[in-house]
């Protein structure tokens, strides 16, 4: 780990000291924020952090909670706030969904940074090859959602603190001509006030 010093300077707001090795339980707080994929290394990290937590370290983002709440699937717990969604590895069920929705987005459940996100419109001659690739010929479960053209206005990342929304959010605005708003895909992060 690297000790860090924070500075009140937007041009150089932190500096790292030389790396040190020490047990995690000696730290007062550990923030768990790991990028996908959600694989066995991810699982192992949560097991280790549970042991650290039992020794008295505050682990922000409880290991058992993040293990149980897949980033993509968690949104389906709130269907009133999501576009029509289908989660399956059955390509025929995705095709049925496409017929109804006419324009969809398909994405892996363990991806990040806009990787392997595809838009498909009804009648697209590439739809079969896209579905074969993203589902690995029907062996990998994916998420399909109705396409929302409003994505160009930015999707908002809302931070909850003790269950209450922070009054500002990060809106990810897609680059011109880009179908993804992800920062890793060229999107721009803009701080915005929350609205109803």
QUIVEN-V163501 format. One line per field, one symbol per residue. ss: DSSP state (2 for helix, 1 for strand, 0 for the rest). A space follows every 10 residues. Layout:
# QUIVEN-V163501
ss=???
This chain:
# QUIVEN-V163501
ss=0111110000 0001111110 0002220011 1000000002 2222222222 2222000111 0022222200 2222222222 2000111100 2222222222 2011111100 0000000111 1000002222 2222000000 0111110022 2220111111 1001111111 1110000000 0022200111 111000
